[in-house]
């Protein structure tokens, strides 16, 4: 995930949405948008995906994901995301990259 996608592209999953998709309270990040050619786009993440876990760690707030992206990015590691898409769980693998200079 590029830092732009992480900071600009995701929102907490709204409480009203939780009751429809059976997500535990305070868990999940909603993908609001995907930056073209970003690691998220390359991995196949889609708008309205709900990110539940990353590397087996529950995602409760944006900082959970940001911290993991920074850590794995430094190690050139990969992140396994548990994604809820249209009511079904999928695993999406993503490799963080440095943001291009602007």
NUDOPA-939999 format. One record per residue: x, y, z of N, C-alpha, C, O in turn; residue number from 1. Coordinates in Angstrom, 3 decimals. Example, Ala and Ser with C-alpha at 12.3 -4.5 7.8 and 13.67 -1.06 7.14 Angstrom:
<sites>
SITE/n.east/n.north/n.up/ca.east/ca.north/ca.up/c.east/c.north/c.up/o.east/o.north/o.up/n
SITE/13.190/-5.690/7.800/12.300/-4.500/7.800/13.200/-3.300/7.800/14.236/-3.319/8.465/1
SITE/12.850/-2.250/7.080/13.670/-1.060/7.140/12.900/0.030/7.870/13.409/1.138/8.039/2
</sites>
This chain:
<sites>
SITE/n.east/n.north/n.up/ca.east/ca.north/ca.up/c.east/c.north/c.up/o.east/o.north/o.up/n
SITE/0.846/-1.184/0.000/0.000/0.000/0.000/0.883/1.236/0.000/1.812/1.339/0.801/1
SITE/0.606/2.144/-0.867/1.370/3.384/-0.821/0.832/4.233/0.318/-0.319/4.079/0.726/2
SITE/1.648/5.111/0.820/1.215/5.941/1.937/0.006/6.789/1.545/-0.870/7.047/2.371/3
SITE/-0.041/7.219/0.287/-1.180/8.005/-0.178/-2.471/7.206/-0.054/-3.484/7.724/0.415/4
SITE/-2.433/5.948/-0.475/-3.629/5.118/-0.378/-4.010/4.916/1.075/-5.188/4.977/1.426/5
SITE/-3.029/4.678/1.913/-3.310/4.435/3.321/-3.913/5.669/3.980/-4.907/5.563/4.698/6
SITE/-3.325/6.830/3.744/-3.802/8.021/4.437/-5.021/8.637/3.785/-5.846/9.238/4.474/7
SITE/-5.158/8.503/2.464/-6.245/9.179/1.775/-7.370/8.256/1.330/-8.463/8.727/1.012/8
SITE/-7.126/6.960/1.300/-8.072/6.084/0.644/-8.941/5.215/1.505/-9.740/4.453/0.962/9
SITE/-8.839/5.279/2.817/-9.613/4.373/3.640/-10.282/5.110/4.798/-9.758/6.089/5.331/10
SITE/-11.433/4.614/5.157/-12.200/5.195/6.241/-12.628/4.073/7.185/-12.694/2.914/6.774/11
SITE/-12.914/4.397/8.427/-13.457/3.398/9.336/-14.809/2.914/8.815/-15.577/3.691/8.248/12
SITE/-15.086/1.650/9.008/-16.364/1.098/8.573/-17.467/1.660/9.471/-17.377/1.582/10.696/13
SITE/-18.480/2.212/8.870/-19.574/2.845/9.609/-20.357/1.806/10.407/-20.506/0.659/9.987/14
SITE/-20.846/2.228/11.551/-21.616/1.346/12.438/-22.815/0.750/11.721/-23.110/-0.431/11.903/15
SITE/-23.508/1.527/10.917/-24.692/1.023/10.228/-24.321/-0.096/9.264/-25.110/-1.022/9.071/16
SITE/-23.165/-0.035/8.670/-22.721/-1.059/7.740/-22.401/-2.367/8.463/-22.602/-3.449/7.913/17
SITE/-21.905/-2.264/9.688/-21.512/-3.452/10.457/-22.641/-4.463/10.611/-22.427/-5.671/10.501/18
SITE/-23.820/-3.968/10.861/-24.938/-4.883/11.095/-25.287/-5.674/9.836/-25.833/-6.773/9.937/19
SITE/-24.988/-5.149/8.672/-25.307/-5.832/7.419/-24.259/-6.858/7.013/-24.573/-7.813/6.304/20
SITE/-23.030/-6.675/7.449/-21.959/-7.577/7.019/-21.338/-8.335/8.189/-20.345/-9.039/8.007/21
SITE/-21.898/-8.203/9.365/-21.474/-8.931/10.555/-19.983/-8.773/10.848/-19.249/-9.755/10.958/22
SITE/-19.558/-7.531/10.970/-18.185/-7.205/11.350/-18.195/-6.831/12.828/-19.047/-6.052/13.258/23
SITE/-17.268/-7.369/13.610/-17.212/-6.996/15.029/-17.028/-5.490/15.197/-16.408/-4.827/14.366/24
SITE/-17.573/-4.973/16.275/-17.446/-3.545/16.574/-15.970/-3.169/16.653/-15.156/-3.929/17.176/25
SITE/-15.639/-2.015/16.140/-14.280/-1.467/16.155/-13.286/-2.278/15.331/-12.085/-2.234/15.599/26
SITE/-13.761/-3.008/14.345/-12.836/-3.731/13.463/-13.206/-3.429/12.024/-14.385/-3.341/11.679/27
SITE/-12.193/-3.271/11.187/-12.410/-3.111/9.756/-12.152/-1.710/9.253/-12.489/-0.718/9.900/28
SITE/-11.545/-1.654/8.079/-11.302/-0.390/7.380/-11.931/-0.501/6.001/-11.706/-1.479/5.287/29
SITE/-12.713/0.494/5.629/-13.391/0.514/4.346/-12.505/1.197/3.308/-11.995/2.291/3.546/30
SITE/-12.325/0.553/2.160/-11.551/1.154/1.073/-12.465/2.139/0.343/-13.445/1.743/-0.288/31
SITE/-12.132/3.417/0.439/-12.939/4.459/-0.187/-12.522/4.701/-1.629/-13.356/5.011/-2.480/32
SITE/-11.226/4.559/-1.903/-10.738/4.743/-3.275/-9.379/4.070/-3.404/-8.712/3.779/-2.410/33
SITE/-8.991/3.833/-4.629/-7.706/3.203/-4.937/-6.942/4.121/-5.888/-7.475/4.554/-6.910/34
SITE/-5.705/4.409/-5.547/-4.857/5.225/-6.412/-4.362/4.342/-7.556/-3.801/3.275/-7.307/35
SITE/-4.561/4.770/-8.814/-4.088/3.963/-9.947/-2.583/3.682/-9.847/-1.809/4.541/-9.425/36
SITE/-2.190/2.492/-10.234/-0.794/2.042/-10.257/-0.152/1.956/-8.871/1.061/1.775/-8.771/37
SITE/-0.929/2.079/-7.818/-0.410/1.952/-6.454/-0.283/0.470/-6.111/-0.839/-0.375/-6.812/38
SITE/0.444/0.146/-5.038/0.492/-1.253/-4.606/-0.898/-1.837/-4.348/-1.132/-3.015/-4.618/39
SITE/-1.812/-1.034/-3.835/-3.177/-1.514/-3.594/-3.859/-1.893/-4.908/-4.523/-2.926/-4.994/40
SITE/-3.691/-1.055/-5.924/-4.270/-1.352/-7.238/-3.624/-2.596/-7.844/-4.310/-3.454/-8.399/41
SITE/-2.311/-2.684/-7.733/-1.597/-3.841/-8.277/-2.007/-5.139/-7.592/-2.012/-6.198/-8.218/42
SITE/-2.348/-5.062/-6.310/-2.750/-6.257/-5.552/-4.194/-6.656/-5.823/-4.611/-7.760/-5.474/43
SITE/-4.959/-5.758/-6.447/-6.344/-6.079/-6.766/-7.363/-5.601/-5.756/-8.522/-6.013/-5.813/44
SITE/-6.961/-4.732/-4.821/-7.957/-4.171/-3.909/-8.951/-3.349/-4.708/-8.606/-2.746/-5.724/45
SITE/-10.192/-3.334/-4.236/-11.252/-2.615/-4.932/-11.968/-1.661/-3.985/-12.011/-1.865/-2.772/46
SITE/-12.526/-0.615/-4.582/-13.330/0.332/-3.812/-14.432/-0.437/-3.094/-15.057/-1.322/-3.679/47
SITE/-14.667/-0.110/-1.857/-15.679/-0.713/-0.974/-15.256/-2.048/-0.375/-16.040/-2.663/0.347/48
SITE/-14.038/-2.515/-0.652/-13.526/-3.661/0.095/-13.425/-3.270/1.566/-13.221/-2.100/1.889/49
SITE/-13.565/-4.240/2.446/-13.403/-3.996/3.874/-12.211/-4.825/4.345/-12.212/-6.053/4.250/50
SITE/-11.205/-4.136/4.848/-9.995/-4.788/5.332/-10.184/-5.146/6.796/-10.343/-4.259/7.635/51
SITE/-10.170/-6.436/7.112/-10.431/-6.898/8.477/-9.159/-7.191/9.256/-9.051/-6.850/10.434/52
SITE/-8.198/-7.823/8.596/-6.948/-8.221/9.256/-5.790/-8.002/8.289/-5.956/-8.069/7.071/53
SITE/-4.629/-7.741/8.851/-3.408/-7.628/8.061/-2.326/-8.421/8.780/-2.002/-8.139/9.933/54
SITE/-1.772/-9.409/8.099/-0.788/-10.320/8.717/-1.295/-10.863/10.051/-0.567/-10.877/11.044/55
SITE/-2.534/-11.304/10.062/-3.197/-11.909/11.226/-3.406/-10.956/12.393/-3.641/-11.402/13.516/56
SITE/-3.324/-9.665/12.151/-3.588/-8.659/13.187/-4.887/-7.943/12.815/-5.028/-7.447/11.697/57
SITE/-5.834/-7.891/13.753/-7.092/-7.195/13.490/-6.835/-5.719/13.225/-5.997/-5.094/13.875/58
SITE/-7.574/-5.165/12.252/-7.470/-3.753/11.936/-8.621/-3.017/12.614/-9.787/-3.204/12.267/59
SITE/-8.275/-2.181/13.582/-9.278/-1.421/14.320/-9.298/0.039/13.921/-10.348/0.681/13.958/60
SITE/-8.155/0.565/13.543/-8.066/1.961/13.135/-6.968/2.089/12.088/-6.148/1.189/11.912/61
SITE/-6.970/3.216/11.402/-6.034/3.421/10.309/-4.578/3.234/10.727/-3.778/2.702/9.957/62
SITE/-4.231/3.662/11.929/-2.842/3.534/12.379/-2.376/2.088/12.446/-1.184/1.825/12.286/63
SITE/-3.283/1.141/12.679/-2.905/-0.276/12.671/-2.315/-0.658/11.315/-1.300/-1.350/11.238/64
SITE/-2.957/-0.201/10.267/-2.495/-0.518/8.921/-1.262/0.302/8.550/-0.315/-0.226/7.967/65
SITE/-1.272/1.573/8.882/-0.125/2.445/8.561/1.149/1.902/9.201/2.188/1.822/8.545/66
SITE/1.075/1.532/10.473/2.254/1.007/11.169/2.779/-0.259/10.491/3.988/-0.427/10.331/67
SITE/1.880/-1.133/10.100/2.287/-2.375/9.446/2.903/-2.098/8.073/3.895/-2.725/7.701/68
SITE/2.327/-1.171/7.329/2.865/-0.818/6.011/4.277/-0.260/6.161/5.167/-0.608/5.385/69
SITE/4.485/0.598/7.149/5.818/1.164/7.364/6.821/0.085/7.758/7.936/0.052/7.237/70
SITE/6.429/-0.796/8.673/7.312/-1.868/9.136/7.659/-2.832/8.003/8.830/-3.144/7.784/71
SITE/6.643/-3.297/7.288/6.876/-4.254/6.201/7.587/-3.581/5.032/8.382/-4.218/4.341/72
SITE/7.311/-2.316/4.808/7.985/-1.589/3.738/9.471/-1.488/3.976/10.259/-1.641/3.043/73
SITE/9.872/-1.234/5.217/11.293/-1.164/5.563/11.982/-2.500/5.342/13.146/-2.542/4.941/74
SITE/11.265/-3.602/5.605/11.828/-4.946/5.450/11.653/-5.487/4.035/12.115/-6.580/3.710/75
SITE/10.971/-4.693/3.196/10.593/-5.146/1.854/9.749/-6.419/1.947/9.875/-7.336/1.136/76
SITE/8.887/-6.441/2.964/8.024/-7.593/3.219/6.698/-7.494/2.501/6.427/-6.536/1.777/77
SITE/5.891/-8.494/2.717/4.575/-8.587/2.100/3.516/-8.583/3.192/3.766/-9.042/4.306/78
SITE/2.343/-8.070/2.878/1.227/-8.026/3.824/0.094/-8.877/3.268/-0.312/-8.714/2.117/79
SITE/-0.413/-9.788/4.096/-1.587/-10.586/3.739/-2.807/-9.907/4.351/-2.912/-9.791/5.572/80
SITE/-3.717/-9.465/3.509/-4.921/-8.778/3.973/-6.117/-9.718/3.899/-6.352/-10.359/2.875/81
SITE/-6.873/-9.793/4.998/-8.160/-10.484/5.002/-9.178/-9.443/4.568/-9.465/-8.492/5.296/82
SITE/-9.724/-9.636/3.364/-10.622/-8.665/2.749/-12.027/-9.245/2.687/-12.220/-10.385/2.265/83
SITE/-13.004/-8.455/3.111/-14.407/-8.822/2.950/-14.911/-8.093/1.714/-14.936/-6.863/1.662/84
SITE/-15.317/-8.890/0.710/-15.771/-8.320/-0.553/-17.065/-9.022/-0.950/-17.089/-10.233/-1.169/85
SITE/-18.123/-8.250/-1.036/-19.435/-8.789/-1.415/-19.837/-9.982/-0.557/-20.386/-10.968/-1.049/86
SITE/-19.549/-9.867/0.743/-19.977/-10.885/1.689/-19.061/-12.092/1.803/-19.344/-13.005/2.579/87
SITE/-17.970/-12.116/1.048/-17.051/-13.249/1.109/-15.648/-12.786/1.470/-15.218/-11.697/1.090/88
SITE/-14.940/-13.638/2.214/-13.562/-13.334/2.613/-12.607/-13.747/1.503/-12.750/-14.813/0.905/89
SITE/-11.646/-12.898/1.242/-10.563/-13.186/0.299/-9.264/-12.771/0.957/-9.248/-11.876/1.801/90
SITE/-8.182/-13.414/0.577/-6.862/-12.986/1.022/-6.184/-12.300/-0.151/-6.083/-12.851/-1.247/91
SITE/-5.722/-11.085/0.106/-5.032/-10.296/-0.905/-3.630/-10.024/-0.378/-3.459/-9.595/0.763/92
SITE/-2.634/-10.276/-1.211/-1.241/-10.052/-0.807/-0.741/-8.768/-1.459/-0.903/-8.552/-2.660/93
SITE/-0.132/-7.929/-0.639/0.309/-6.624/-1.109/1.725/-6.354/-0.626/2.080/-6.686/0.504/94
SITE/2.519/-5.758/-1.481/3.898/-5.420/-1.138/4.027/-3.900/-1.106/3.884/-3.247/-2.139/95
SITE/4.298/-3.327/0.074/4.443/-1.865/0.163/5.588/-1.369/-0.716/6.593/-2.057/-0.896/96
SITE/5.423/-0.175/-1.253/6.451/0.472/-2.067/6.639/1.901/-1.583/5.749/2.483/-0.962/97
SITE/7.799/2.452/-1.874/8.029/3.852/-1.564/7.166/4.707/-2.464/6.923/4.372/-3.623/98
SITE/6.706/5.820/-1.910/5.941/6.754/-2.724/6.872/7.465/-3.693/7.989/7.833/-3.328/99
SITE/6.418/7.660/-4.928/7.271/8.387/-5.857/7.396/9.846/-5.438/6.474/10.414/-4.853/100
SITE/8.536/10.442/-5.739/8.744/11.859/-5.419/7.769/12.689/-6.236/7.504/12.406/-7.404/101
SITE/7.248/13.717/-5.593/6.262/14.576/-6.298/6.930/15.790/-6.867/6.270/16.622/-7.489/102
</sites>
